[in-house]
Amino acid sequence: MNELIKNINKLHTTELGAERIKRNLTLGIDDVVTWCKKCLNKADFMTQVGKNWYVYWEGKVITINAFSYTIITAHKISPKIRVMVNSDYLCLEEFLYQAIFVPEGMESPPRSIIEEPEIFVYIHDFGLKAGDLGVVAEQNGQIIGAAWTRIISAFGHIDENTPELAISLLPGFRNYGIGTKLMNKIFQLLRINGYKQTSLSVQKDNPAVKFYQDLGYEVVDEKYDHVGNNDYLMIKRL
């Protein structure tokens, strides 16, 4: 139990803060503090960044001062989508792990799985290979999602002119449309850099297949990966 939940009864706000929250979220309620407490108890994700707590629930984020427990504001999740810079490369290990598909009912693999050569190749010495391009989604100073490409001999390899794409979001930020924004941004970045198409590999039974198809990817082949999963090889023309 984190400090915020333990001190939930200390939550309060100002009259201006309450009006700001109701306006930002179009809430037709009188008791904003009680509403915020309910959100905390059902939150998808909570994190402390600097002096504030950020509580995420159903596409909304509530900002709470970590020292006074004042509810400062709340608004809809709207991350900044930007091109990846060198300092962002440190987060790629986390996003590589989060990109691993775990079927419903199965336990998540150990984090050491990303050290397997067939997986670690997606981020090893990122920034030094052809096609090393990336974008991130940043919310309240935290990197919450990333999409990146490389030209490597990996599961989704086509040829030396086709960067393979990977995308990942932290669990609490999925299903809010952020993935689509990341994909559109990296497609734009690939075009600027002269690429005509991009590829990816995805397990055949992964629900993300439809997500990729909706973005214009087409299945061009089926094959088995290094542990026997049946994968689609997909291409999107840019």
C-alpha positions, 0 to 999 in steps of 0.5 A: 500500500503506497503512502497516497492510499494510506493518507487518502483521508488527508486529500483536500482541494481549494474552491478554485481547484475543484472548479478547475477539475470539474471544468477540465473533465466536464464533471456534473458533481459537487463533491470533487474530493470524494470523487477523487478518492473513489478514483484512487481506490480504482486507479489503473496506475499511480506514480510519484514524480518529484513533488506530485503524485499522478493518479491514472484512471479511465483516461484521466490523470489526477495531480496531487501534491505529495506533501500537503495532499492537495488535489491540484488538478485533473484532466484527460490523459494527453501525452506529448508525442516526440522524437526519441533523444539519446537520454531516452535510450535508457528506458528501452529495456523497460519497454522491450520487456513490456512489449512481450506478449503474455497470453491471458492466464499465463504468468509474465516471464522473468525480466531476464528474458530480454537478455536473450540474444534474439530479443536483446538485439532490438535495443543493443547499442541503440542509435548506432545501427541503420534505421535506429529511429524512435519516438516516445510518449511523455506524460507529466515528465514520465516516458509512458510509451515508445515506438522504435525501429531498427534494421536487424536480422530479427523476427520481422526482418525483410531486407536491408532497406526495411526497418523493423518496428517495435512498440510498447506502453506501460500497462496503465496507459494502454487502450487510450489511443496513445499507441496509435499516436506513437505509430503515426509519429514514427511513420512520419519520422520514417518517411522523413528519413527516406524509408518506403516501408516498415515491418514487424513480427507479431504472434498470430494470436496476439490481439494487437494484430488487428491494431496493426491491420487498422494502421495499414499493415498487411500479413505477408508471411507466417513463420515460427519464432525461436521458441515455437510461437506462430508469428505473422510477418507484416509490412506497411507501405509508407 
